C-alpha cells in the first residue's frame, strides 16, 4: 500500500517508540496524517472493551483504542497491523501495510 494513503495514530507512534522501530522522520512523513485520541475515540473504546468483555475475550487496550480510532474516523473498515494473529475487533478488516 502506498504510504501517502496511510494514516497513523499517535498511539502507534508510541508503540513504535517502545519497539525501537521509531524512525526520526516518521513524524515528518506523516505530519498531516496523524490521528489523535479524542473523546469520541475514548468513548468508542469503552464500548468495544465492554463488548469484548461480554464475549469472554477481552482485548488489549491498545488494540481496541486503535480499532476505535479507525471506526470513529470511518476509515473504510480497515486497520493496518503487522500482527497476523490479531482477532477481528468490531467491524474492522485488518490489512498489513508492511507486507
PyMOL commands that place a pseudoatom at each C-alpha (Angstrom):
pseudoatom trace, name=CA, resn=UNK, resi=1, chain=A, elem=C, hetatm=0, pos=[0.000, 0.000, 0.000]
pseudoatom trace, name=CA, resn=UNK, resi=2, chain=A, elem=C, hetatm=0, pos=[1.294, 3.450, -0.876]
pseudoatom trace, name=CA, resn=UNK, resi=3, chain=A, elem=C, hetatm=0, pos=[2.437, 5.343, 2.217]
pseudoatom trace, name=CA, resn=UNK, resi=4, chain=A, elem=C, hetatm=0, pos=[0.702, 8.562, 1.147]
pseudoatom trace, name=CA, resn=UNK, resi=5, chain=A, elem=C, hetatm=0, pos=[-2.642, 6.786, 1.604]
pseudoatom trace, name=CA, resn=UNK, resi=6, chain=A, elem=C, hetatm=0, pos=[-1.920, 5.726, 5.185]
pseudoatom trace, name=CA, resn=UNK, resi=7, chain=A, elem=C, hetatm=0, pos=[-2.866, 7.488, 8.411]
pseudoatom trace, name=CA, resn=UNK, resi=8, chain=A, elem=C, hetatm=0, pos=[-1.188, 6.844, 11.734]
pseudoatom trace, name=CA, resn=UNK, resi=9, chain=A, elem=C, hetatm=0, pos=[-2.432, 7.158, 15.295]
pseudoatom trace, name=CA, resn=UNK, resi=10, chain=A, elem=C, hetatm=0, pos=[-0.467, 8.939, 17.992]
pseudoatom trace, name=CA, resn=UNK, resi=11, chain=A, elem=C, hetatm=0, pos=[-0.817, 5.626, 19.836]
pseudoatom trace, name=CA, resn=UNK, resi=12, chain=A, elem=C, hetatm=0, pos=[1.029, 3.851, 17.043]
pseudoatom trace, name=CA, resn=UNK, resi=13, chain=A, elem=C, hetatm=0, pos=[3.850, 6.372, 17.289]
pseudoatom trace, name=CA, resn=UNK, resi=14, chain=A, elem=C, hetatm=0, pos=[4.133, 5.452, 20.963]
pseudoatom trace, name=CA, resn=UNK, resi=15, chain=A, elem=C, hetatm=0, pos=[4.199, 1.747, 20.129]
pseudoatom trace, name=CA, resn=UNK, resi=16, chain=A, elem=C, hetatm=0, pos=[6.885, 2.314, 17.512]
pseudoatom trace, name=CA, resn=UNK, resi=17, chain=A, elem=C, hetatm=0, pos=[8.990, 4.127, 20.098]
pseudoatom trace, name=CA, resn=UNK, resi=18, chain=A, elem=C, hetatm=0, pos=[8.549, 1.273, 22.598]
pseudoatom trace, name=CA, resn=UNK, resi=19, chain=A, elem=C, hetatm=0, pos=[9.544, -1.322, 19.995]
pseudoatom trace, name=CA, resn=UNK, resi=20, chain=A, elem=C, hetatm=0, pos=[12.515, 0.812, 18.895]
pseudoatom trace, name=CA, resn=UNK, resi=21, chain=A, elem=C, hetatm=0, pos=[11.135, 0.871, 15.338]
pseudoatom trace, name=CA, resn=UNK, resi=22, chain=A, elem=C, hetatm=0, pos=[10.575, 4.613, 15.560]
pseudoatom trace, name=CA, resn=UNK, resi=23, chain=A, elem=C, hetatm=0, pos=[12.437, 6.469, 12.857]
pseudoatom trace, name=CA, resn=UNK, resi=24, chain=A, elem=C, hetatm=0, pos=[13.125, 10.139, 13.432]
pseudoatom trace, name=CA, resn=UNK, resi=25, chain=A, elem=C, hetatm=0, pos=[11.479, 11.117, 10.154]
pseudoatom trace, name=CA, resn=UNK, resi=26, chain=A, elem=C, hetatm=0, pos=[8.212, 9.240, 10.749]
pseudoatom trace, name=CA, resn=UNK, resi=27, chain=A, elem=C, hetatm=0, pos=[6.508, 12.301, 12.264]
pseudoatom trace, name=CA, resn=UNK, resi=28, chain=A, elem=C, hetatm=0, pos=[7.609, 14.438, 9.330]
pseudoatom trace, name=CA, resn=UNK, resi=29, chain=A, elem=C, hetatm=0, pos=[6.475, 11.799, 6.829]
pseudoatom trace, name=CA, resn=UNK, resi=30, chain=A, elem=C, hetatm=0, pos=[3.007, 11.592, 8.409]
pseudoatom trace, name=CA, resn=UNK, resi=31, chain=A, elem=C, hetatm=0, pos=[2.718, 15.201, 9.649]
pseudoatom trace, name=CA, resn=UNK, resi=32, chain=A, elem=C, hetatm=0, pos=[-0.736, 15.822, 8.107]
pseudoatom trace, name=CA, resn=UNK, resi=33, chain=A, elem=C, hetatm=0, pos=[-1.922, 12.259, 8.682]
pseudoatom trace, name=CA, resn=UNK, resi=34, chain=A, elem=C, hetatm=0, pos=[-1.514, 11.712, 12.443]
pseudoatom trace, name=CA, resn=UNK, resi=35, chain=A, elem=C, hetatm=0, pos=[-4.751, 10.945, 14.286]
pseudoatom trace, name=CA, resn=UNK, resi=36, chain=A, elem=C, hetatm=0, pos=[-5.127, 11.983, 17.921]
pseudoatom trace, name=CA, resn=UNK, resi=37, chain=A, elem=C, hetatm=0, pos=[-7.059, 10.094, 20.576]
pseudoatom trace, name=CA, resn=UNK, resi=38, chain=A, elem=C, hetatm=0, pos=[-10.009, 12.322, 21.456]
pseudoatom trace, name=CA, resn=UNK, resi=39, chain=A, elem=C, hetatm=0, pos=[-13.207, 11.993, 23.492]
pseudoatom trace, name=CA, resn=UNK, resi=40, chain=A, elem=C, hetatm=0, pos=[-15.155, 10.231, 20.716]
pseudoatom trace, name=CA, resn=UNK, resi=41, chain=A, elem=C, hetatm=0, pos=[-12.395, 7.663, 20.324]
pseudoatom trace, name=CA, resn=UNK, resi=42, chain=A, elem=C, hetatm=0, pos=[-12.227, 7.068, 24.071]
pseudoatom trace, name=CA, resn=UNK, resi=43, chain=A, elem=C, hetatm=0, pos=[-15.995, 6.609, 24.305]
pseudoatom trace, name=CA, resn=UNK, resi=44, chain=A, elem=C, hetatm=0, pos=[-15.957, 4.151, 21.385]
pseudoatom trace, name=CA, resn=UNK, resi=45, chain=A, elem=C, hetatm=0, pos=[-13.046, 2.361, 23.088]
pseudoatom trace, name=CA, resn=UNK, resi=46, chain=A, elem=C, hetatm=0, pos=[-15.221, 1.904, 26.179]
pseudoatom trace, name=CA, resn=UNK, resi=47, chain=A, elem=C, hetatm=0, pos=[-17.945, 0.338, 24.023]
pseudoatom trace, name=CA, resn=UNK, resi=48, chain=A, elem=C, hetatm=0, pos=[-15.524, -2.018, 22.258]
pseudoatom trace, name=CA, resn=UNK, resi=49, chain=A, elem=C, hetatm=0, pos=[-13.907, -3.009, 25.540]
pseudoatom trace, name=CA, resn=UNK, resi=50, chain=A, elem=C, hetatm=0, pos=[-17.286, -3.760, 27.102]
pseudoatom trace, name=CA, resn=UNK, resi=51, chain=A, elem=C, hetatm=0, pos=[-18.292, -5.830, 24.051]
pseudoatom trace, name=CA, resn=UNK, resi=52, chain=A, elem=C, hetatm=0, pos=[-15.113, -7.897, 24.208]
pseudoatom trace, name=CA, resn=UNK, resi=53, chain=A, elem=C, hetatm=0, pos=[-15.514, -8.420, 27.966]
pseudoatom trace, name=CA, resn=UNK, resi=54, chain=A, elem=C, hetatm=0, pos=[-19.079, -9.694, 27.427]
pseudoatom trace, name=CA, resn=UNK, resi=55, chain=A, elem=C, hetatm=0, pos=[-17.863, -12.270, 24.909]
pseudoatom trace, name=CA, resn=UNK, resi=56, chain=A, elem=C, hetatm=0, pos=[-15.261, -13.505, 27.370]
pseudoatom trace, name=CA, resn=UNK, resi=57, chain=A, elem=C, hetatm=0, pos=[-12.430, -12.487, 25.045]
pseudoatom trace, name=CA, resn=UNK, resi=58, chain=A, elem=C, hetatm=0, pos=[-11.058, -9.208, 26.365]
pseudoatom trace, name=CA, resn=UNK, resi=59, chain=A, elem=C, hetatm=0, pos=[-8.639, -7.459, 24.028]
pseudoatom trace, name=CA, resn=UNK, resi=60, chain=A, elem=C, hetatm=0, pos=[-5.542, -5.460, 24.954]
pseudoatom trace, name=CA, resn=UNK, resi=61, chain=A, elem=C, hetatm=0, pos=[-6.377, -1.782, 25.467]
pseudoatom trace, name=CA, resn=UNK, resi=62, chain=A, elem=C, hetatm=0, pos=[-4.014, -0.637, 22.712]
pseudoatom trace, name=CA, resn=UNK, resi=63, chain=A, elem=C, hetatm=0, pos=[-5.734, -2.901, 20.159]
pseudoatom trace, name=CA, resn=UNK, resi=64, chain=A, elem=C, hetatm=0, pos=[-9.202, -1.618, 20.997]
pseudoatom trace, name=CA, resn=UNK, resi=65, chain=A, elem=C, hetatm=0, pos=[-8.003, 2.005, 21.127]
pseudoatom trace, name=CA, resn=UNK, resi=66, chain=A, elem=C, hetatm=0, pos=[-6.534, 1.674, 17.635]
pseudoatom trace, name=CA, resn=UNK, resi=67, chain=A, elem=C, hetatm=0, pos=[-9.688, -0.049, 16.398]
pseudoatom trace, name=CA, resn=UNK, resi=68, chain=A, elem=C, hetatm=0, pos=[-11.774, 2.744, 17.928]
pseudoatom trace, name=CA, resn=UNK, resi=69, chain=A, elem=C, hetatm=0, pos=[-9.671, 5.324, 16.105]
pseudoatom trace, name=CA, resn=UNK, resi=70, chain=A, elem=C, hetatm=0, pos=[-10.330, 3.618, 12.768]
pseudoatom trace, name=CA, resn=UNK, resi=71, chain=A, elem=C, hetatm=0, pos=[-14.054, 3.242, 13.480]
pseudoatom trace, name=CA, resn=UNK, resi=72, chain=A, elem=C, hetatm=0, pos=[-14.573, 6.831, 14.648]
pseudoatom trace, name=CA, resn=UNK, resi=73, chain=A, elem=C, hetatm=0, pos=[-12.768, 8.176, 11.595]
pseudoatom trace, name=CA, resn=UNK, resi=74, chain=A, elem=C, hetatm=0, pos=[-14.776, 5.849, 9.318]
pseudoatom trace, name=CA, resn=UNK, resi=75, chain=A, elem=C, hetatm=0, pos=[-11.612, 4.549, 7.682]
pseudoatom trace, name=CA, resn=UNK, resi=76, chain=A, elem=C, hetatm=0, pos=[-13.306, 2.128, 5.294]
pseudoatom trace, name=CA, resn=UNK, resi=77, chain=A, elem=C, hetatm=0, pos=[-13.354, -0.510, 7.976]
pseudoatom trace, name=CA, resn=UNK, resi=78, chain=A, elem=C, hetatm=0, pos=[-9.609, -1.131, 7.781]
pseudoatom trace, name=CA, resn=UNK, resi=79, chain=A, elem=C, hetatm=0, pos=[-6.957, -1.265, 10.450]
pseudoatom trace, name=CA, resn=UNK, resi=80, chain=A, elem=C, hetatm=0, pos=[-3.363, -1.800, 9.435]
pseudoatom trace, name=CA, resn=UNK, resi=81, chain=A, elem=C, hetatm=0, pos=[-1.406, -4.143, 11.659]
pseudoatom trace, name=CA, resn=UNK, resi=82, chain=A, elem=C, hetatm=0, pos=[1.637, -6.343, 11.392]
pseudoatom trace, name=CA, resn=UNK, resi=83, chain=A, elem=C, hetatm=0, pos=[0.202, -8.851, 13.871]
pseudoatom trace, name=CA, resn=UNK, resi=84, chain=A, elem=C, hetatm=0, pos=[-1.063, -11.691, 11.715]
pseudoatom trace, name=CA, resn=UNK, resi=85, chain=A, elem=C, hetatm=0, pos=[-2.826, -13.431, 14.579]
pseudoatom trace, name=CA, resn=UNK, resi=86, chain=A, elem=C, hetatm=0, pos=[-4.918, -10.406, 15.544]
pseudoatom trace, name=CA, resn=UNK, resi=87, chain=A, elem=C, hetatm=0, pos=[-8.544, -11.241, 16.073]
pseudoatom trace, name=CA, resn=UNK, resi=88, chain=A, elem=C, hetatm=0, pos=[-11.297, -9.252, 14.455]
pseudoatom trace, name=CA, resn=UNK, resi=89, chain=A, elem=C, hetatm=0, pos=[-12.245, -6.215, 16.502]
pseudoatom trace, name=CA, resn=UNK, resi=90, chain=A, elem=C, hetatm=0, pos=[-15.531, -4.505, 15.874]
pseudoatom trace, name=CA, resn=UNK, resi=91, chain=A, elem=C, hetatm=0, pos=[-16.365, -4.362, 12.192]
pseudoatom trace, name=CA, resn=UNK, resi=92, chain=A, elem=C, hetatm=0, pos=[-12.817, -3.819, 11.002]
pseudoatom trace, name=CA, resn=UNK, resi=93, chain=A, elem=C, hetatm=0, pos=[-10.992, -5.723, 8.321]
pseudoatom trace, name=CA, resn=UNK, resi=94, chain=A, elem=C, hetatm=0, pos=[-7.292, -5.927, 9.006]
pseudoatom trace, name=CA, resn=UNK, resi=95, chain=A, elem=C, hetatm=0, pos=[-4.667, -5.235, 6.410]
pseudoatom trace, name=CA, resn=UNK, resi=96, chain=A, elem=C, hetatm=0, pos=[-0.919, -5.473, 6.734]
pseudoatom trace, name=CA, resn=UNK, resi=97, chain=A, elem=C, hetatm=0, pos=[0.669, -2.419, 5.104]
pseudoatom trace, name=CA, resn=UNK, resi=98, chain=A, elem=C, hetatm=0, pos=[4.155, -3.773, 5.773]
pseudoatom trace, name=CA, resn=UNK, resi=99, chain=A, elem=C, hetatm=0, pos=[3.903, -6.814, 3.516]
for i in range(1, 99): cmd.bond("trace and resi %d" % i, "trace and resi %d" % (i + 1))
show_as sticks, trace
zoom trace
